[in-house]
Each structure stands twice: as structure tokens, then as C-alpha cells.
């Protein structure tokens, strides 16, 4: 996927609904790379096919890290993971309301 350098450099962060994807499913940190072949055609940025973690996954990871940093948080690993995902979903739902 290539983007016009002048119009789109650094503007990969699409709004939810642009392509049918929910905001939670968009890449948390899409990887941009310089593509010499594209530059020769007037395009300078390409987005890799491996965008990495979704926003939902990234949020759940950070929430889980916070939960597990509390040594008094006494639940199973499975329960901690479920709570982290539930909290990420709740945060994303709240963020959708504010848009």
C-alpha cells in the first residue's frame, strides 16, 4: 500500500469507519518505511503488511502490566488477562462515545 508523499506523509492514522475497520482494530503503531522504488514514482512512504499490535491489543497489554504490578492483585493469569481485555474494550467504547 503506497501513499502520495506530498499529500499523505505521516497521515496513515485513519479515522474509524474509513475502511470498515473499528478504531480498536487499527494498528497501534503502523510501521512506515522508505521505499526507493515508490520514491522514483513520486511516492515516498509505504505501509508494511505487518502493522503490529492493534490498538485494542496494545491497551490490553498496558492494562495487564498495570494489574500485575500490584502484588496484592490476587487472581489467576487467565482472570487477569480477561480483566485487561474487558477494561480495554470499556475504554475503547468510552472513547467512541466522545467522538
Buried (B, 14 or more C-beta within 10 A) or exposed (E): EBBEEEEBEEEBEEEBEEEEEEBBBBBBEBEBEEBEEBBEEEBBBBBEEEBEEBBBBBBBBEBBEEBBEEEEEEEEEEEBBBBBBEBBBEBBEEBEEEE
